[in-house]
């Protein structure tokens, strides 16, 4: 039985994105969701949720403090997801990436603090805070940041700063915050640059699947329904406050090359796998330890990789 919330008005910044739209869909039976998003990416329309009576859509930007204050006004919980996402996008827009993370999160935290009766604020961080080599990393392990000036790590350092901001608003002002570090989320309606989204679309079209370098990079893949369950639990559980949680599925670990092979197999595709040189820093291994989320949130990922891939393939097959 999944966690249940009801009778709440919940703000999701970045709620038109991939994870945000799935969270909104999960929350609307019994809650009212306010989505604040600039619709740079739009998975909410694909979900048919833009005009849902239990969703209020505010087209705006977290960089606009007035819009943030207006969005949060009647809410009692916030999930702050708005950010630049995707390695390629970050590397093209490193200043904007930091701007949105730092100023946007400050605006959200400040508005929540001044609101005075926010019962929970969940800040979205990233597994990138663990750097290039992260095997069975726990929330107590030191975060590792890459070289200054290397655009790849801009996102990680900005998100790590937002974690500190969220925790300090809790420590100094008593704002009930917590942070979530998602590890490689995938599933239907993914928008952007995720490997699974990219591979499935190409496999269904019979196009080559392109992997960086030798494809030996290792990832633990977490299906969208699982992280949504974790977010709901973080909104609900009193002892989540003041903590950061790794959310992922260490059972569903594969190299990028084997992931591509599996997708070719499951789609019954004729696609070839091609290798391309990638001269930039990459995360070589990223597998979380999730004991803290299990112990404090009662969370355990349920959807294994093959099942999740089949569900995702089925969605893309039917939605193009």
N, C-alpha and C positions, 0 to 999 in steps of 0.2 A: 504494500500500500504506500503510495507516494505521500509526501508532505502536503498538507492542505492549508491554504490561507483563504479567508473570506471576509467580505465587508470592508476591504481596504481600498484606498485610493493610492496608487503607486506610480511614481514618475520613473520612466526609463529614458535616460538620455542615450542617444544613439539607438533608439528603439526600432528604427526602420532597418537596421542592419540584420545580418544573418542570425546571430544569437539573440539579439533584442526582439526580433519578430517572433521567434519561437517562444521566448519567455512571455511575451504579450499574449500569444495564443494560449499558453498554459494558464495564465493568470485570469483571463477574462471570464471564465465561469465563476461568478461570485465576487469579482473585484472590478474596480474601474481603473483602467490604465491610461496614463497620460504619456504620450510619446513626444519627446522633444528631439527633432532631428533636422538636419539641413538637406536630407535626401540625396546626398552625394552618392550613396548606395541605397538601393531600395529593394528590400526583400518583403516589406510589409504589403506592398501591392500584390506581389506574387502569392502571398498568403490570403489575399482577399479580405484584409483586415482594416484597410484605410477608412472605410465607412461603417465599421462595426459600431453599434450603439454603446458598447462598453469601452470604447477607445476614443480618447480625445487626441487629435493630432495637432501639434504645434510645430509649424515649419519655422525653424529658427536655429540659432547657433549657440553653443555653450559659451562662446567668447562674448556674447551679449549678456551682461549681468542682469539687465532689466528683464529680458526674456526668461532667463533662468529663474529669477524671483517670481515672475508671473506663473511659470509652469509648476513651481513647487508649492504654490500658495495653499491649496486645500489638500495637499498630499500628506500621508503619514509615513511613507517609506520611499526610498530612492534607490534605484540601481543605476550607477553612473558608468556607462559603457562608451560614451562618445569619444572617439579618437581617430586619428589617421591609422589605418591598419594595412598590413601586407608589406613584406620586405621591400619589394620594388617601389611601391608608393612612398614608403618612408625614405628610401635612398634618393628619390627624386625631390622630396619635400622635407628635408630634415628640420628646417627652421619652423615651418608650419606644424610639424609633428610635435615639437617641443612646446610651441605656443599653445596648441589645443590642450595638450596634456597638463601643462602647468597652470596657465590662466583659466582654462576651462574647469579644471578640477577645483581651483581656488574659488571660482564663482559658485560652483555647486556646493562646496563645503560651507562657504560663507553664507549662502542663502539658506542652507539647511540649519546652520547654527542660529541665524537670526529668526528663522521660522519658529523655533522654540519648542515644537512638539513632534519632531521627526523621531519615529520609534526605531528606525533602522536605515542605515545608509551602507550599501554594498558598493565598494569601489572595485572596478575591474583593472587588474594589473596584467602581467604576462609572464609566461614561463621563460621568456628571454632574459629575465633578471638573473638567471643562473649561468649565463654565458655559453661558451662553446661546448663544454663537457659537463653534462648533468645526468649522472646515473643514480637512480634511487635517491634523488635529492629530497631533503626534508625542509620544512619551513624554518628549521633552526640552523640550517647550513648557511654559510656566508654567501651572499650574492656576489657575483663576479661580473665586472663590467669591462668591456673591451677598450681598446686604445681611443683616447680623445681624438676626434677628427675623422674617425672611421664611421661613416654614416650608418652602417648596419646597426650600431649600438645606441644610436640616438633614441630610438623607441624604448629600449630597455632602461636607459638612465632616466628618461622622462617618466616612465611608469613607476620606477623605483621611488622617484621623488614623490609621486602621487600617493604611494603607499605610506611613506613617512608623513605626508600631509594628513592623510586620513587618520592615521594612528595618533598624531599629535592633536588633532581636533578632539579625539576621544580623551586623550590624557589631560589636555589643558582645559577643555570646555565641557567634557562629558557627553559630546555628541556620539551616539551609539553606532560606530562605524566598524566595518570589517572589510577585508580585501580577499579577492579570489584571483588565483593565478591559473588561467586555463592552459592546458597542454594539448595543442593540436586538435582542435574541434572540427568536426566535419558532419555533413548530412545534407538533406534536401534543402533547396533554396539558398545554398551558399553563394555569396556574391564576392567577387574579388579574386584573390590569387592563390588560394589553397591548392596544394598538390592533388588532393583527391578530386576536387571539383575540376581541375585542369585535366587530369588523367581520364576521368570518366567521360567528359565531353569529347575528348579526342578519340577515345576508344570507340565510342558509339558512332563517331563519324568515320572511323577507319583511318584516322590520321596518326602519324607517329607520336609516341609518348616521349617527351624529352626530359631526361634526368641530368642533373648537374654533376659534372666530373664522373666518378665511377658509380654513383648511386648508393654508396655504402653508408650514407648518413642514416642514423637510427632515430626513429620517432615512436612514441606511444600515441596511438590515435584514439580519440574519445568522441563517441557519437553524441550528437546534439541533445537528444532526450536526456542523456545522463547529466550533462552540465546544467541543463535547465532544472532538473531535480535538485542538484546541489545548491543552485541559487535560491530556490524556494526555501530550502532548509536554512540557508544563511539568513534569509529574511525573517524566518520564524523562530529559530532557536535562540533563547536568551544568552546562552554561553558563547555564541559566535562573536559577540562584541569584543573588539580589541584584538582580534586575531587575523592572521592571513592563512589562507587555505590553498594548497595545491589541489587542483581538480583535473583528473585525467584517468586513463585506464591503462595501467602498466602491463596488464595481460595482453593488450592489443598492440604489441611492439613489433615493428618490421623495418627493414631497410627501405629506403626510397625505391631502390631497384626491385625488391621483392613486392612492394606495394604495387608498382606499375605492372609487374607480371601477374599478380593476383587480379587486378582490375581487367587486364586483357582476357584472362581466363573466365572471369565471372560475366563479362559482357559478351563472351564468345566472339571476340573481335579479331580481325586480321591485322590489327595495328602492329607495327614494329616498335621496338624500344631503341631510342637513339640517345647518344651521350654527347653532352655539350660542355665545353670548358667553362667554368665559373670562377673567375679570378678573385672574387670577393670573399671575405670571411664568411663562414657558414657555421651553423650549429652542428657538430659532428654526432652528438648523442644527446637525447633529451627524453628521459624517462623519470616520472615523478615517484616519490614515496607518498602514499595517500592515507597513511595511518591516522593522521590528525583529523582529516575530514571524516574518516570512518568513526573515530572515537568520539568526536565532538558534535558532528552533524548527523551521524548515523548513515553516512553516504557510502555507497559502493556502486561503481559502474556496473551496469547489467548487460549492456549490448556489446557482444564480442565483434571483432573486426569483420569477419565474413558476413555476419547478419547485418551489421551496419552498412557495409558496402552494398549488399544486395538491396536494402531499402533505398539507399541513395541512388543506385543505378536505376532502380525501378522508377523513381521520381523523375530523373533526368530523361529517361526513355519516353515518359509520358508528357513531359513539359518542354522538351527541346533544349 
